[in-house]
Amino acid sequence: MNFDLTEEQHMLADTTRDVLARKYDNTEARNKVVDTDPGWSREVWGQLAEIGILGLGTDPEESGPTEVMVVMTEIGRRLAPEPVAAAALIPGMVIAEHGSDSQRGLLDEVAAGERLLAFAHTEPGRRGATELLTRATEQGGSWTLTGRKNPVLAGDSADTLIVTAALPGGGSGLFLVDASHVTRHGYRTFDGLRGAAIALDDAPAEALGAGGDATAAIQAAVIRFQSALCAEAVGAMDESLRLTTDYLKSRKQFGVPLKTFQTLTQRAADMYVSLELARSMNYYLAVSLADGRFDPMVAARAKLQIGRSGKHIAEESIQMHGGIGVTAEYPIAHYAARLTAIEQTFGSSTDQLRYLVSKVGGYGTAVL
């Protein structure tokens, strides 16, 4: 199997990297943007729209999970705060795959950067729960939703929400809700990004597509999100390792560069191994999605390895930088914070391991 990117995918990565590098060429520049409202740059958002980034994945014949992986890796590498996956790519692909013709019309505005989306699925205090507490009620052919969603990534700035809710006859449905019909409390997460707690109190909603039980579609959306997060984490780990090795080459102790100390170089080599393990699983998950295989086992394996690798690289990067590694003016602490947040989003490493353990009984016994 060929795991090399195509020429077009390399160009996509280079173009994305160039756009983000112009705005986020140093930590100070990123910190200034994160400290503003909405916590990311409208200018960069417009530039990403101009080069077609925000419309990726909505037309399977033009782009798909591999292209999303390429873009998200560059976002992680530059630590860009723009909610590309949360506000455009992932919910956009859900609408493209399951929405009606009129609902798909929203995607033109999304691709142009004029409309932001958000996937409102996670419920407070319901970590790992499969049954939704948010309820959908139908009356006279119209739907209303009642419940709470938190955290909702990019929910503070979204114009349209894709909300999951339990259906009256059983199963789970997907609904489009105008953000003006909900109560939301936006907040800043510890990694500098933004989210929201959203309250729906008989909020008018429109069933996505033909309606009905969308349990499989919801699971596929979560796996898509996990894949995007894995790719972003790989980009962040790659850059963290580069910064750390550069620091070992330039920082001197006892009159010699830190790279001359064998123990430190061995620890850096272990970081590289963790990175490559994460990169391999990231590719595995993205290629599975590209083949139309939305397997929660594959997603759990990938997310588990990315979580473990991210934790290892984040901790070692800070340790080898010393005190400067935890300052707001230096990038390593920000990469560590983002990697920690990714590990906790849509299932932590512990959650993934628990899921994998629950499936062990389904395997046969190998007899030698």
Secondary structure by P-SEA (a helix, b strand, c coil): ccccccaaaaaaaaaaaaaaaaccccaaaaaaaaaccccccaaaaaaaaaacccccccccccccaaaaaaaaaaaaaacccccccccccaaaaaaacccccccccaaaaaaaccbbbbbccccccccccccccbbbbbcccbbbbbbccccccccccccccbbbbbccccccbbbbbccccbbbbbbbccccbbbbbbbbcccccccccccccaaaaaaaaaaaaaaaaaaaaaaaaaaaaaaaaaaaaccccccccccccaaaaaaaaaaaaaaaaaaaaaaaaaaaaaaccccaaaaaaaaaaaaaaaaaaaaaaaaaaccccccccccaaaaaaaaaaaaaccccaaaaaaaaaaacccbbbbcc
